[in-house]
Each structure stands twice: as C-alpha cells, then as structure tokens.
Amino acid sequence: MIVRQKATLPADKIECGNMEANLIVTYDPTHAGKSQEEVKELLEEHGGAEFLESGFEGVFLLHTKTDPKKIVKKLSDACKEEPYKFKHTFRWIPVDRWCDSKLDEMSKAMKDIDAKIGEHESWKLDLGKRGYEGDTMGLIMKLTEHINKPNVNLKSPDKIVKVEIVGDRAGIALLNADEYLNIAKMKMV
C-alpha cells in the first residue's frame, strides 16, 4: 500500500530514526502498486530497501543497506540488457545528503560539492523539484554560483550535481554519469 501525505515533510519523514533515505525513485503514479513491486524486485538482489514516506505521488524515498550508487550502476547495466524490467519506474537517483530546501541551506551544500569536483572535471547541475514554488532558473543560477569549476558540460559531464527537492527537504548528490539512471534516456540509446 502506498501512503500519500501532504506536500511538506518534516525531517523525520525522510530521516526515520537512524534511517535516512539514500535513494529516490520516480514512478508512474497511476501504477503505484506495480511500481512498488518493480522496485522491490529490482532491489531484491541488492539487499532490498525500506520504503519511507515521501508525501508525493510518483516519488519513492528508499533506504538501502548497500551503497545506492553501486546499486544504480548495476541497474543501469541491467536496463541495457533487460529494459523490459523497467516498466513503471522513471528515474533512480542516489542521495548523498539531505538538507532543508531553503536557498541558504542548499547553497552550503553546493560549497561542499565544489570541493569534490576536480579542477579538470566537467560538470552540470540537474534539478528536480516537487512542492517547491520558487523560480527554477533563478534557483539554478543561485546554486551554480557556488561551484567554482569552469568546465560546465550539459550534454556529457564527468560529474552530475543532482538536487532533488521534495517539499521542504532537498536530496543532494555528486554523481558520475553511470550513477544516475534515467530509464527513458537509457531505452533511447
């Protein structure tokens, strides 16, 4: 059963006790049950996952016992080989950390990300948002001003700075291209 909640989430809905969501999966909200079964089946060989409440239709917040970046790499390979296994899910996004979705808190996280991008590595910022009313372009401009690396590459970056806003919280990660799975793009390749 999928639990639907109001749009704003207190921190304890994303962080349940010592358990924090470390993987976001977006899915077809008209097939929530089938999507949840698909996620369970795909994660079964990776130690499974605990489903946490997201408060939004179309978004699963998960806590995996194993490294979500390694899981997504393996799922990317599986999607290339067996794309039919991915019928109801859209994107698989590891999360390194959560912060408040207020601009000042996300900006602090971007400063930390800046230190992790190599001087010669290319990068791009990818933003997803649910329950956030702010201007998208303005937000992107404000967040990227804290990354002082000159090699922006929107088509084929070495690193993806992923920001997923889920109500009043933001999941942030620095990912290699193979650590982020976009099913539609993968099926087009």
NULUMGU-417539 format. One line per field, with one value per residue: x, y, z of N, C-alpha, C in turn; residue number from 1. Coordinates in steps of 0.1 Angstrom, whole numbers, plus 5000, padded with zeros to 4 digits. Layout:
<atoms>
n.c1 c(X/...) $
n.c2 c(Y/...) $
n.c3 c(Z/...) $
ca.c1 c(X/...) $
ca.c2 c(Y/...) $
ca.c3 c(Z/...) $
c.c1 c(X/...) $
c.c2 c(Y/...) $
c.c3 c(Z/...) $
num c(NUM/...) $
</atoms>
This chain:
<atoms>
n.c1 c(5008/5006/5014/5000/5007/5005/5021/5043/5071/5082/5115/5118/5103/5117/5141/5141/5143/5174/5176/5179/5167/5183/5181/5162/5134/5116/5083/5055/5026/5000/5002/5010/5012/5022/5045/5059/5062/5079/5102/5108/5114/5136/5155/5158/5180/5200/5200/5176/5153/5141/5110/5103/5082/5072/5054/5046/5029/5042/5068/5092/5109/5137/5155/5185/5205/5229/5254/5239/5248/5263/5244/5227/5244/5247/5220/5217/5233/5217/5194/5202/5206/5182/5157/5129/5123/5120/5093/5076/5090/5108/5131/5162/5178/5206/5212/5234/5232/5209/5192/5177/5152/5156/5171/5196/5205/5208/5227/5249/5254/5262/5286/5302/5300/5314/5341/5346/5346/5369/5395/5398/5376/5345/5312/5276/5246/5217/5184/5155/5122/5096/5068/5079/5079/5095/5113/5126/5148/5161/5168/5186/5206/5214/5223/5244/5263/5279/5296/5327/5340/5353/5345/5318/5295/5268/5258/5274/5287/5315/5308/5277/5258/5234/5203/5175/5145/5122/5094/5099/5125/5157/5174/5207/5234/5266/5273/5287/5282/5272/5259/5234/5202/5182/5155/5140/5159/5179/5166/5164/5190) $
n.c2 c(4988/5022/5052/5083/5117/5150/5179/5191/5180/5170/5167/5142/5125/5119/5112/5085/5078/5064/5059/5070/5083/5072/5068/5079/5071/5077/5073/5060/5075/5065/5039/5029/5007/4986/4998/4999/4972/4966/4980/4967/4941/4946/4955/4934/4916/4932/4935/4946/4972/4997/5013/5046/5074/5097/5117/5126/5118/5096/5095/5076/5073/5058/5036/5020/4992/4987/5005/5031/5042/5022/5003/5016/5018/4991/4986/5002/4988/4965/4976/4982/4956/4942/4959/4957/4951/4974/4989/5007/5025/5056/5073/5067/5078/5083/5095/5117/5134/5151/5182/5212/5227/5254/5282/5291/5269/5249/5262/5261/5233/5231/5244/5225/5205/5216/5214/5188/5183/5178/5199/5197/5183/5180/5193/5193/5208/5192/5195/5186/5191/5191/5203/5227/5261/5281/5300/5283/5287/5309/5296/5276/5293/5305/5283/5272/5293/5288/5269/5267/5258/5257/5240/5235/5212/5204/5182/5159/5154/5149/5148/5149/5172/5166/5177/5172/5183/5178/5187/5204/5196/5188/5165/5158/5151/5141/5128/5103/5098/5072/5067/5076/5069/5072/5061/5065/5078/5059/5038/5049/5048) $
n.c3 c(5000/4992/5008/5010/5015/5029/5012/5025/5043/5075/5088/5100/5085/5063/5074/5093/5124/5128/5102/5070/5039/5011/4984/4957/4938/4910/4897/4878/4887/4884/4885/4911/4928/4911/4904/4929/4934/4912/4920/4944/4934/4916/4935/4951/4948/4957/4984/4992/5002/5024/5024/5027/5037/5013/5007/4983/4953/4929/4937/4953/4984/4995/5017/5014/5023/5011/4992/4974/4950/4938/4935/4916/4894/4888/4881/4859/4841/4840/4829/4803/4793/4799/4793/4795/4822/4834/4837/4850/4865/4865/4871/4888/4916/4935/4968/4985/5007/5028/5031/5043/5021/5018/5003/5014/5028/5009/4993/5010/5009/4982/4982/4995/4976/4955/4964/4959/4932/4906/4893/4866/4858/4841/4846/4855/4867/4878/4883/4901/4912/4936/4951/4955/4953/4942/4916/4889/4871/4884/4908/4899/4889/4913/4928/4913/4913/4934/4927/4917/4893/4861/4839/4825/4813/4796/4782/4783/4809/4833/4860/4878/4894/4915/4925/4942/4951/4975/4987/5017/5019/5006/4986/4979/4957/4944/4914/4893/4857/4853/4877/4879/4869/4842/4829/4805/4788/4788/4774/4749/4739) $
ca.c1 c(5000/5013/5009/5000/5007/5006/5033/5055/5076/5092/5127/5117/5096/5128/5150/5133/5153/5188/5175/5177/5165/5196/5177/5149/5129/5103/5075/5042/5017/4988/5005/5018/5014/5031/5058/5065/5066/5090/5113/5112/5120/5149/5164/5159/5194/5209/5197/5163/5152/5130/5103/5100/5071/5077/5044/5043/5027/5052/5082/5095/5121/5141/5168/5191/5216/5242/5257/5229/5255/5267/5231/5222/5254/5243/5207/5219/5237/5205/5184/5207/5204/5168/5149/5115/5121/5117/5081/5068/5098/5114/5145/5168/5187/5212/5213/5245/5228/5196/5192/5164/5152/5158/5183/5209/5210/5212/5239/5260/5257/5269/5300/5308/5301/5325/5354/5347/5348/5383/5398/5397/5364/5333/5300/5264/5236/5204/5174/5142/5115/5082/5063/5088/5073/5105/5117/5136/5161/5168/5173/5197/5217/5219/5230/5256/5273/5288/5305/5337/5348/5349/5342/5304/5291/5254/5255/5282/5296/5321/5300/5264/5254/5219/5195/5161/5137/5109/5088/5108/5138/5164/5184/5218/5244/5275/5273/5292/5271/5266/5253/5221/5195/5170/5150/5136/5171/5186/5159/5167/5203) $
ca.c2 c(5000/5035/5062/5096/5126/5164/5182/5195/5169/5173/5159/5128/5116/5115/5105/5078/5073/5065/5056/5082/5079/5073/5066/5084/5065/5083/5063/5064/5075/5058/5025/5030/4993/4979/5005/4995/4958/4966/4984/4955/4930/4951/4957/4922/4910/4942/4936/4952/4986/5001/5024/5057/5082/5108/5128/5130/5107/5095/5095/5067/5075/5045/5034/5007/4988/4988/5018/5033/5045/5009/4997/5023/5014/4977/4987/5008/4977/4956/4982/4980/4942/4938/4971/4953/4950/4988/4993/5017/5035/5065/5077/5062/5088/5082/5108/5117/5140/5158/5195/5220/5232/5268/5285/5292/5256/5243/5268/5255/5220/5233/5247/5212/5198/5223/5209/5174/5183/5180/5211/5194/5176/5187/5190/5200/5207/5187/5199/5181/5197/5188/5211/5239/5271/5291/5301/5272/5293/5316/5287/5270/5303/5307/5271/5271/5303/5283/5259/5275/5250/5263/5231/5231/5204/5200/5170/5147/5158/5139/5148/5155/5177/5163/5183/5167/5190/5170/5196/5213/5190/5186/5155/5163/5141/5143/5115/5100/5096/5059/5065/5082/5061/5078/5050/5069/5081/5046/5030/5055/5045) $
ca.c3 c(5000/4991/5017/5004/5026/5025/5005/5032/5051/5085/5086/5105/5074/5054/5083/5102/5134/5123/5088/5061/5025/5003/4970/4952/4926/4905/4890/4872/4899/4881/4887/4923/4933/4902/4906/4941/4931/4903/4928/4953/4926/4911/4946/4959/4948/4963/4998/4994/5006/5032/5018/5036/5032/5005/5007/4969/4944/4919/4943/4964/4991/5000/5024/5010/5032/5004/4985/4963/4938/4932/4930/4904/4884/4883/4875/4846/4832/4838/4820/4789/4789/4800/4795/4798/4836/4839/4830/4857/4872/4855/4874/4901/4920/4948/4976/4995/5019/5028/5038/5042/5008/5018/4994/5021/5032/4996/4989/5018/5003/4969/4985/4998/4964/4948/4968/4954/4917/4902/4886/4851/4855/4836/4855/4853/4878/4874/4893/4901/4923/4939/4962/4957/4945/4936/4902/4886/4865/4894/4917/4892/4889/4927/4933/4905/4916/4945/4922/4910/4884/4848/4828/4825/4801/4798/4774/4787/4820/4842/4872/4878/4907/4914/4935/4942/4962/4979/4997/5024/5021/4993/4985/4971/4954/4933/4908/4879/4848/4854/4890/4878/4859/4836/4821/4791/4781/4786/4764/4736/4735) $
c.c1 c(5009/5006/5010/4999/5006/5020/5045/5059/5085/5104/5126/5109/5107/5139/5142/5142/5166/5187/5171/5175/5178/5193/5163/5146/5116/5096/5062/5031/5004/4990/5014/5022/5023/5045/5066/5070/5078/5103/5118/5119/5134/5159/5166/5174/5204/5207/5184/5164/5140/5123/5099/5089/5077/5067/5040/5040/5038/5067/5083/5108/5125/5154/5173/5202/5229/5242/5247/5236/5259/5254/5227/5231/5249/5229/5208/5224/5225/5195/5189/5204/5189/5158/5134/5113/5118/5105/5074/5077/5105/5128/5149/5179/5193/5212/5225/5241/5215/5199/5179/5164/5152/5171/5196/5214/5215/5225/5251/5264/5265/5283/5308/5310/5313/5339/5356/5348/5362/5384/5395/5384/5353/5321/5288/5255/5223/5195/5161/5135/5101/5079/5072/5083/5082/5107/5128/5149/5168/5174/5186/5209/5223/5228/5244/5267/5282/5297/5315/5346/5343/5344/5327/5301/5277/5250/5262/5292/5303/5313/5287/5261/5239/5213/5180/5153/5124/5103/5098/5122/5144/5175/5194/5228/5253/5277/5281/5280/5264/5260/5240/5214/5183/5166/5147/5149/5179/5179/5161/5180/5204) $
c.c2 c(5012/5045/5075/5106/5140/5167/5185/5183/5174/5163/5145/5119/5112/5108/5098/5072/5075/5062/5068/5077/5082/5070/5071/5076/5072/5073/5069/5063/5068/5043/5023/5015/4985/4985/5000/4980/4957/4970/4973/4944/4934/4952/4944/4916/4920/4944/4942/4966/4988/5013/5034/5066/5094/5120/5132/5117/5107/5095/5085/5072/5062/5045/5020/5005/4989/5002/5020/5036/5032/5002/5003/5019/5000/4977/4993/4997/4968/4963/4981/4966/4938/4950/4968/4952/4964/4994/5006/5027/5044/5069/5071/5071/5086/5095/5107/5123/5148/5172/5201/5226/5248/5271/5285/5278/5248/5249/5263/5241/5221/5237/5235/5204/5203/5217/5195/5172/5187/5193/5209/5186/5185/5184/5197/5199/5202/5189/5193/5187/5193/5195/5222/5250/5281/5290/5291/5278/5301/5307/5280/5280/5305/5295/5270/5281/5299/5272/5266/5266/5254/5253/5226/5223/5198/5187/5158/5150/5146/5137/5154/5159/5176/5169/5179/5173/5182/5178/5205/5207/5188/5175/5159/5152/5146/5130/5115/5097/5083/5056/5072/5075/5068/5068/5054/5072/5068/5038/5036/5052/5032) $
c.c3 c(5000/5000/5010/5015/5020/5019/5013/5042/5062/5083/5090/5095/5064/5062/5094/5113/5129/5108/5080/5047/5018/4988/4968/4939/4922/4897/4885/4883/4896/4883/4899/4928/4924/4903/4918/4940/4922/4911/4937/4945/4921/4923/4954/4959/4953/4978/5002/4998/5015/5026/5029/5029/5025/5006/4993/4961/4933/4924/4955/4970/4997/5008/5020/5020/5025/4997/4974/4950/4931/4927/4917/4892/4878/4877/4861/4836/4829/4828/4805/4784/4789/4803/4799/4813/4842/4832/4837/4864/4861/4858/4887/4905/4934/4955/4986/5008/5017/5036/5036/5027/5007/5010/5002/5025/5020/4991/4997/5012/4990/4971/4988/4985/4955/4951/4963/4939/4914/4893/4871/4848/4850/4845/4849/4865/4871/4885/4891/4913/4924/4951/4965/4947/4938/4922/4899/4881/4876/4904/4911/4893/4903/4932/4926/4908/4927/4940/4913/4901/4870/4837/4829/4812/4803/4791/4779/4798/4827/4854/4871/4892/4907/4927/4933/4954/4963/4990/5004/5026/5007/4995/4975/4969/4943/4927/4895/4870/4850/4868/4890/4866/4855/4826/4807/4783/4778/4775/4750/4731/4727) $
num c(1/2/3/4/5/6/7/8/9/10/11/12/13/14/15/16/17/18/19/20/21/22/23/24/25/26/27/28/29/30/31/32/33/34/35/36/37/38/39/40/41/42/43/44/45/46/47/48/49/50/51/52/53/54/55/56/57/58/59/60/61/62/63/64/65/66/67/68/69/70/71/72/73/74/75/76/77/78/79/80/81/82/83/84/85/86/87/88/89/90/91/92/93/94/95/96/97/98/99/100/101/102/103/104/105/106/107/108/109/110/111/112/113/114/115/116/117/118/119/120/121/122/123/124/125/126/127/128/129/130/131/132/133/134/135/136/137/138/139/140/141/142/143/144/145/146/147/148/149/150/151/152/153/154/155/156/157/158/159/160/161/162/163/164/165/166/167/168/169/170/171/172/173/174/175/176/177/178/179/180/181/182/183/184/185/186/187/188/189) $
</atoms>
